[in-house]
């Protein structure tokens, strides 16, 4: 690139254009500005050519390793068009995720869990892909560690706020505010190949444009809640601990529509089995306290 530019500049400097009354010879200052402009245009054109015409490649190449802090993370390269991914409930740094009474994630330590989630993410997400994170990004980590994990993850990242992403007053945590999210929202809608997809941290019994065929992606439930037909849990506990491509999400949602009757039966059975749990929850306890207060003379 540099040698080619020098040759062009040398040719321009050595070539004497014919002088005419209508086109006087350019001054040295004008020629200098012209040459700088030419070099800049050639550089931009070269970069555009490199971006638009990548070398032929079949699918994914071997990942390039880049350092981040004391760890090393992979960046995957891909010749196919950029993709959109969905994920949720990574809970980076949250030890509770390893306990059997919670999510019973199959890792021996929080560090192993965090590293595996990062590796799984970067194995399929290209730096130019977009990833919608549907809430509960991290918990129990200082700002430095949260930032280290965030910048180790490939892709343009967008956040749908989850219950662990805010303080007790509902304000988004400073450790998340200071990160370079492309977007932060409490709900959003995207389109994939003509399919409308509603994004929320929480599963909904109904959602916008449901009657027009829109699908819903949610998190929060860690794979323990079946969504209605057309509604899919995209959290890592429900998606093999990695983001799910929008195309795969649509395929899963299509399946629930195709088998809607069985889906509804499964949901009803799960709800019936959970009915007895509500008697011991805080809401039921407070209800009984209110009832006792009303019964007093």
PEWO-V353525 format. One record per run of one state. SS is the DSSP state (H for helix, E for strand, L for the rest). FROM is the first residue (numbers start at 1). TO is the last residue. If there is no record, write none. Layout:
# PEWO-V353525
ss->SS from->FROM to->TO
ss->SS from->FROM to->TO
This chain:
# PEWO-V353525
ss->L from->1 to->1
ss->H from->2 to->14
ss->L from->15 to->27
ss->H from->28 to->52
ss->L from->53 to->59
ss->E from->60 to->60
ss->L from->61 to->63
ss->E from->64 to->68
ss->L from->69 to->70
ss->E from->71 to->76
ss->L from->77 to->77
ss->E from->78 to->78
ss->L from->79 to->83
ss->E from->84 to->88
ss->L from->89 to->91
ss->E from->92 to->92
ss->L from->93 to->94
ss->H from->95 to->98
ss->L from->99 to->109
ss->H from->110 to->124
ss->L from->125 to->125
ss->E from->126 to->126
ss->L from->127 to->129
ss->E from->130 to->133
ss->L from->134 to->137
ss->E from->138 to->138
ss->L from->139 to->142
ss->H from->143 to->152
ss->L from->153 to->155
ss->E from->156 to->160
ss->L from->161 to->162
ss->H from->163 to->165
ss->E from->166 to->166
ss->L from->167 to->171
ss->E from->172 to->172
ss->L from->173 to->173
ss->H from->174 to->177
ss->L from->178 to->182
ss->E from->183 to->185
ss->L from->186 to->186
ss->E from->187 to->192
ss->L from->193 to->194
ss->E from->195 to->200
ss->L from->201 to->209
ss->H from->210 to->212
ss->L from->213 to->214
ss->E from->215 to->218
ss->L from->219 to->230
ss->E from->231 to->233
ss->L from->234 to->234
ss->E from->235 to->235
ss->H from->236 to->238
ss->L from->239 to->243
ss->E from->244 to->245
ss->H from->246 to->258
ss->L from->259 to->259
ss->H from->260 to->280
ss->L from->281 to->281
ss->H from->282 to->295
ss->L from->296 to->297
